[in-house]
Amino acid sequence: MKKTILLLLFFLIASYGFAQDNIVYDVKFQGQKKNKVGFLKKYVSVRAGDVLDSLQLEQDVILLKRLAGVSHAYYQVFLSHDNLYNVFFNIEENFTLIPNVNVWTTTNEQVAYKVGLYDYNFLGRNIAFGGFYQNNGFDSYGINLRAPNLFTRNFGVAINHQNWTSEEPLFFDGGSANYKYSNTSFEVLALYQINFKHRLQFGVNVFKEEYSYLNGITSDAIPQSLALDKQMLKFVYEYDNLNYDYQYVEGIKNTFYLQYVTTENDFQDNFLIGWSDFLYFERVGAKGNWANRFRFGVASNNASPFAPFSVDNNLNIRGVGNIIDRGTASMVLNSEYRYTLYEKGWFILQGNGFVDAGTWRNPGGDFGDFVESRNFRIYPGVGLRFIHKRIFNAIFRIDYGYGITRKSSSGIVFGIGQYF
């Protein structure tokens, strides 16, 4: 009987030993210099004492690669003792203190410039902080702070102030007029990460808009000077399932924006605007990347020259020109194939072929405007990307778009970062 009991005890102890989970003993980081270890330990989800889970570690690597201060990351697991393991995250850092200098010619042939400086990993804690000054015949400036992990791993804040002045066209039935447009705004947003894939932003923007007539046609219905005090409630929901491997991206991402603007004047009513950006990326072979963006937006359909959606080179259709039209709803598809032409060390030369296509609802119109030929824009084109692998968002792009629909134009578009 004793032998039987001892044998049972032996099997129980043995089975308990075999059933023990592998446990994380410690989490360590290697390769980081500017990134603070304390922040990184708070940012990843794995903790000492957790059951070792490769899926969790893979997700943490994806999260690390989404940080502005990280160009690449991977993990390693080493036995410490018994069933306890050390987890090492190996970090390749980005340089994140980025100056910004742009020079261009305005529609009246005046030379304009914009200078700025941003640190996208301020204090080594994934805080973006910086500002800009612009002169395009008028003075503009902005100051921005974005700290998504300021309070906890999941909760942060964004604070923005901007004083923007530019020459803007307003469109009437008989033509257009150019106005000096000024916007002075203060914005505070709460940033909340629900989990690995889902994030929220919500807050308020208080701003003042001013319009002063410069040239073009006039209308008795629209004053030559106008000052509007407005308040905007903003909500953003983001689903992010993208995985980055240097210049290559895979997966899907969808961002939904909703804004409600209130004002008291005779020329604009309170209005609601919402739009969605759906992104889809797929790797093609060893050097190819197929990238797509579908944007659909709708706003309150007021018959007003102040329509919120604009047709513009830098926003939606490359080659179309600077703010050539406005609408109260829009539907745009951008699709491009990116191919790495040359890669050595930190430098990458990438080529792309693209098609940008869009259509709009006219202010006061209906959704039938989407199929009106006069509202269609289709612009195929080609471009180049000059990429630095170790500097955050260090992508200089140049694209040439050529319109194939009626009354189309063509043009070159420069910019920093991928178009989308």
C-alpha positions in Angstrom: 0.0 0.0 0.0 2.8 2.4 0.9 4.5 1.7 -2.4 1.3 2.5 -4.3 0.8 5.8 -2.4 4.5 6.8 -3.0 4.1 5.9 -6.6 1.0 8.1 -6.9 2.8 11.0 -5.1 5.7 10.7 -7.5 3.5 10.9 -10.6 1.6 13.8 -9.1 4.8 15.8 -8.5 6.2 14.8 -11.9 3.0 15.8 -13.7 2.9 19.1 -11.8 6.5 19.8 -12.8 5.8 19.1 -16.5 2.6 21.2 -16.4 4.4 24.3 -15.1 4.2 27.3 -17.5 7.3 29.1 -18.7 7.3 32.4 -16.8 8.9 35.8 -17.7 11.6 36.5 -15.1 12.7 39.9 -16.4 12.1 42.3 -19.4 15.2 44.0 -20.8 16.0 46.4 -23.7 19.1 46.6 -25.8 20.3 49.1 -28.4 18.3 52.1 -27.1 20.0 55.4 -26.4 17.5 58.2 -26.4 14.5 56.0 -25.6 14.0 55.8 -21.9 14.0 52.2 -20.6 11.3 53.1 -18.0 9.0 54.4 -20.7 9.7 51.3 -22.9 8.9 48.9 -20.1 5.6 50.7 -19.4 4.8 50.8 -23.2 5.1 47.1 -23.9 2.5 44.7 -22.5 4.7 41.9 -21.2 5.6 42.1 -17.5 7.8 40.1 -15.2 5.7 37.2 -13.8 3.6 36.8 -17.0 3.3 33.5 -18.7 5.7 33.5 -21.7 3.5 34.1 -24.8 5.1 34.4 -28.2 1.9 36.0 -29.7 2.1 38.7 -27.0 5.8 39.3 -27.7 5.1 39.6 -31.5 2.4 42.2 -30.8 4.8 44.2 -28.5 7.4 44.2 -31.3 4.8 45.7 -33.7 3.9 48.3 -31.1 7.6 49.2 -30.7 8.0 49.6 -34.5 5.1 52.1 -34.5 7.0 54.4 -32.2 8.6 57.4 -33.9 11.9 56.7 -32.1 12.2 53.1 -33.3 13.1 52.1 -36.8 13.2 48.4 -36.2 12.8 45.9 -33.3 12.8 42.2 -32.5 12.8 40.0 -29.4 14.9 37.2 -28.0 14.2 34.8 -25.1 16.9 33.3 -22.9 16.5 30.8 -20.0 17.4 32.3 -16.6 16.8 29.3 -14.3 14.2 26.7 -13.6 11.2 27.6 -15.8 12.0 31.4 -15.7 13.1 33.3 -18.8 14.5 36.7 -19.7 12.9 38.6 -22.6 15.2 40.9 -24.5 13.8 43.5 -26.9 16.5 44.7 -29.4 15.9 48.3 -30.6 17.3 50.1 -33.6 16.6 53.8 -33.0 15.4 56.5 -35.3 16.8 60.1 -35.2 13.8 62.1 -34.4 14.8 65.8 -34.1 13.7 66.9 -37.6 14.1 70.3 -39.1 11.6 71.3 -41.8 12.4 73.7 -44.6 10.1 74.2 -47.7 10.3 76.8 -50.4 7.7 77.2 -53.2 6.1 79.8 -55.5 2.5 81.0 -54.8 -0.2 81.6 -57.4 0.9 85.2 -57.7 4.5 84.2 -58.3 5.7 85.2 -54.9 8.4 83.1 -53.2 7.0 81.5 -50.0 8.8 79.5 -47.3 8.1 77.4 -44.2 10.6 76.5 -41.5 10.1 74.3 -38.5 11.6 72.0 -35.9 10.0 69.0 -34.4 11.2 66.3 -32.0 9.0 63.2 -32.4 10.5 61.5 -29.4 10.9 64.4 -27.0 12.5 63.4 -23.7 12.7 59.8 -25.0 9.1 59.2 -24.1 7.2 59.2 -27.5 6.2 62.8 -27.1 6.0 64.9 -30.3 6.8 68.5 -29.7 7.7 71.4 -32.0 6.5 74.2 -34.1 6.8 76.1 -37.5 6.8 79.5 -39.0 5.5 80.2 -42.5 5.6 83.2 -44.8 3.6 83.1 -48.1 3.0 86.8 -48.2 1.3 86.4 -44.8 2.8 85.3 -41.5 1.7 82.0 -39.9 2.9 79.8 -37.1 1.9 76.7 -35.1 3.0 75.0 -31.8 2.1 71.3 -31.2 2.4 68.9 -28.3 1.3 65.3 -28.6 2.0 62.9 -25.6 -0.1 59.7 -26.1 1.4 57.9 -23.1 1.7 60.9 -20.7 -0.5 59.7 -17.9 -0.5 55.9 -18.4 0.4 53.3 -21.0 -3.0 53.9 -22.6 -3.9 57.6 -21.8 -2.4 60.9 -23.0 -3.1 64.3 -24.3 -2.5 66.5 -27.4 -2.4 70.4 -27.2 -2.2 72.5 -30.4 -2.2 76.2 -31.1 -2.1 77.6 -34.7 -2.3 81.0 -36.2 -2.7 80.4 -40.0 -3.0 83.0 -42.8 -3.2 82.2 -46.5 -4.8 83.2 -49.8 -7.8 81.0 -50.4 -10.2 80.7 -53.3 -14.0 80.7 -52.7 -16.2 79.4 -55.5 -19.5 80.9 -56.7 -21.8 79.9 -59.6 -20.2 82.5 -61.8 -16.6 82.0 -60.9 -14.3 82.5 -57.9 -12.8 85.1 -55.7 -9.6 85.1 -53.7 -9.7 86.0 -50.0 -7.1 86.4 -47.3 -8.1 83.7 -44.9 -7.0 83.6 -41.2 -7.6 80.9 -38.6 -6.5 81.2 -35.0 -7.2 78.1 -33.0 -6.6 76.4 -29.7 -7.2 72.6 -29.4 -7.1 70.1 -26.5 -7.6 66.4 -27.2 -7.6 63.3 -24.9 -5.8 60.3 -26.4 -6.9 56.8 -25.3 -5.6 53.5 -26.5 -8.2 50.8 -26.0 -6.0 47.9 -26.9 -3.4 46.8 -29.4 -5.5 47.8 -32.5 -8.0 50.4 -31.3 -7.5 54.0 -30.3 -9.7 57.1 -29.6 -9.2 60.8 -29.7 -11.8 63.3 -28.5 -11.7 67.0 -27.5 -12.5 70.5 -28.4 -11.1 73.2 -30.7 -11.9 76.9 -30.3 -11.1 79.0 -33.3 -11.7 82.3 -35.1 -11.9 82.6 -38.9 -11.5 85.8 -40.8 -12.0 86.4 -44.5 -10.9 89.6 -46.4 -11.6 90.1 -50.1 -8.5 90.3 -52.3 -9.6 90.0 -56.0 -12.0 88.1 -58.3 -15.7 88.3 -58.7 -18.0 89.7 -55.9 -21.4 88.6 -54.7 -24.1 90.6 -52.8 -24.7 87.4 -50.8 -21.1 87.2 -49.6 -19.5 90.1 -47.7 -16.0 91.3 -48.6 -14.9 90.9 -45.0 -16.1 88.4 -42.4 -15.1 87.3 -38.9 -16.5 84.1 -37.4 -16.1 82.7 -33.9 -16.5 78.9 -33.9 -16.2 75.9 -31.6 -15.6 72.4 -32.8 -16.1 69.1 -31.0 -13.8 66.5 -32.4 -13.9 62.7 -32.3 -11.5 60.2 -34.0 -11.6 56.4 -33.9 -8.6 54.5 -35.3 -8.3 50.8 -36.1 -4.6 50.0 -36.7 -3.5 46.6 -37.8 -0.4 47.7 -39.8 3.0 46.0 -39.5 6.2 47.9 -40.6 9.4 46.5 -41.9 11.5 49.6 -42.7 10.0 51.0 -45.9 7.5 48.1 -46.3 4.0 48.1 -44.8 1.4 45.3 -44.5 -2.1 45.2 -43.2 -5.1 47.5 -42.9 -5.9 50.7 -41.0 -9.1 52.7 -40.8 -9.5 56.1 -39.3 -12.9 57.7 -38.8 -13.2 61.4 -38.1 -16.3 63.2 -36.8 -16.5 67.0 -36.2 -19.4 69.2 -35.1 -18.8 72.9 -35.7 -21.0 75.6 -34.1 -21.1 79.3 -35.0 -23.4 82.2 -34.9 -23.6 84.2 -38.2 -25.8 84.8 -41.2 -23.5 83.0 -43.7 -22.8 79.6 -42.2 -25.0 77.3 -40.1 -23.8 74.8 -37.5 -22.5 71.8 -39.5 -21.5 68.2 -39.0 -18.6 66.7 -41.0 -17.3 63.1 -41.0 -14.9 61.2 -43.2 -13.2 57.8 -43.2 -9.7 56.9 -44.4 -9.3 53.2 -45.2 -5.8 52.0 -45.9 -4.7 48.7 -47.3 -1.1 47.6 -47.8 0.2 44.3 -49.3 3.8 43.1 -49.8 4.5 42.0 -53.4 7.6 39.9 -53.7 10.8 40.9 -52.0 10.9 44.6 -53.1 7.3 45.6 -54.0 4.5 47.1 -51.9 0.9 47.8 -53.1 -0.6 50.7 -51.2 -4.2 51.9 -51.3 -6.3 54.7 -49.6 -10.0 55.1 -50.0 -11.4 58.3 -48.5 -15.2 58.9 -48.2 -16.5 62.0 -46.5 -19.9 63.8 -46.0 -20.7 67.2 -44.5 -23.9 69.2 -43.9 -25.0 70.1 -47.4 -25.1 73.9 -47.2 -25.2 75.8 -50.5 -22.2 77.9 -49.5 -18.8 78.8 -50.9 -17.3 77.8 -47.6 -17.7 74.0 -48.4 -15.3 72.0 -46.3 -13.9 69.4 -48.8 -11.4 70.7 -51.3 -9.8 69.3 -54.5 -6.1 69.8 -53.9 -2.7 68.5 -54.9 -1.4 68.0 -51.4 -4.5 66.3 -50.0 -6.1 63.9 -52.5 -5.2 64.1 -56.2 -1.6 64.7 -57.4 -1.3 67.0 -60.3 -4.7 68.6 -60.0 -3.5 72.0 -58.7 -4.0 74.0 -55.5 -7.6 74.1 -54.2 -9.3 74.0 -57.6 -12.8 73.2 -56.2 -14.8 72.6 -53.1 -17.7 70.3 -52.1 -19.9 69.0 -49.3 -19.1 65.3 -49.9 -16.1 63.5 -51.5 -15.0 60.1 -52.6 -11.3 59.5 -53.5 -9.3 56.5 -54.3 -5.4 56.6 -54.3 -3.7 53.4 -55.4 0.1 53.0 -56.0 2.7 50.4 -56.5 6.0 51.1 -54.7 9.1 49.3 -55.7 12.6 49.5 -54.1 15.0 50.4 -56.9 18.1 50.7 -54.8 19.0 50.0 -51.1 22.4 50.2 -49.4 23.0 50.9 -45.8 20.7 53.7 -44.6 19.7 54.9 -48.1 16.7 53.7 -50.1 15.5 54.8 -53.5 11.9 53.8 -54.2 9.9 54.3 -57.4 6.1 54.3 -57.7 3.4 54.3 -60.2 0.0 55.6 -59.1 -3.6 56.4 -60.0 -5.5 59.1 -58.0 -9.3 59.3 -58.8 -12.0 61.3 -57.1 -15.4 62.9 -57.4 -17.4 65.5 -55.3 -20.9 66.6 -54.4 -21.4 70.3 -55.2 -22.5 72.6 -52.3 -26.3 72.3 -52.1 -26.3 69.5 -54.7 -27.1 65.8 -54.3 -25.3 62.5 -54.4 -26.0 62.3 -58.2 -23.1 64.8 -58.5 -20.8 61.9 -57.8 -21.5 60.5 -61.3 -21.4 63.9 -63.1 -18.5 63.9 -65.6 -17.6 67.5 -64.7 -16.8 66.4 -61.1 -14.6 63.4 -62.0 -10.9 63.7 -61.7 -8.5 60.8 -62.7 -4.8 61.4 -62.6 -2.3 58.6 -63.2 1.4 59.3 -62.6 4.8 58.2 -61.5 7.1 59.3 -58.6 10.3 58.7 -56.6 11.0 58.4 -52.9 14.4 59.2 -51.3 14.4 57.4 -47.9 16.7 57.5 -44.9 16.2 54.4 -42.8 17.5 55.9 -39.5 15.6 59.2 -39.5 11.9 59.3 -38.6 9.7 60.0 -41.6 12.8 61.0 -43.6 11.1 60.4 -47.0 11.4 63.1 -49.7 8.8 62.4 -52.4 8.3 63.8 -55.8 5.3 62.8 -58.0 4.1 63.8 -61.4 0.4 63.4 -62.1 -1.3 63.8 -65.5 -5.0 64.3 -65.8 -7.0 62.2 -68.3 -10.5 63.5 -67.6 -12.0 66.7 -69.2 -10.4 70.1 -68.4 -7.6 68.3 -66.6 -4.2 69.7 -65.9 -0.9 68.1 -64.9 1.8 69.0 -62.3 4.6 68.0 -60.0 4.0 67.6 -56.3 6.8 67.6 -53.7 6.5 66.6 -50.1 7.9 65.0 -46.9 6.7 61.5 -46.0 4.7 59.1 -48.1 1.6 60.6 -49.7 -0.5 58.3 -47.5 
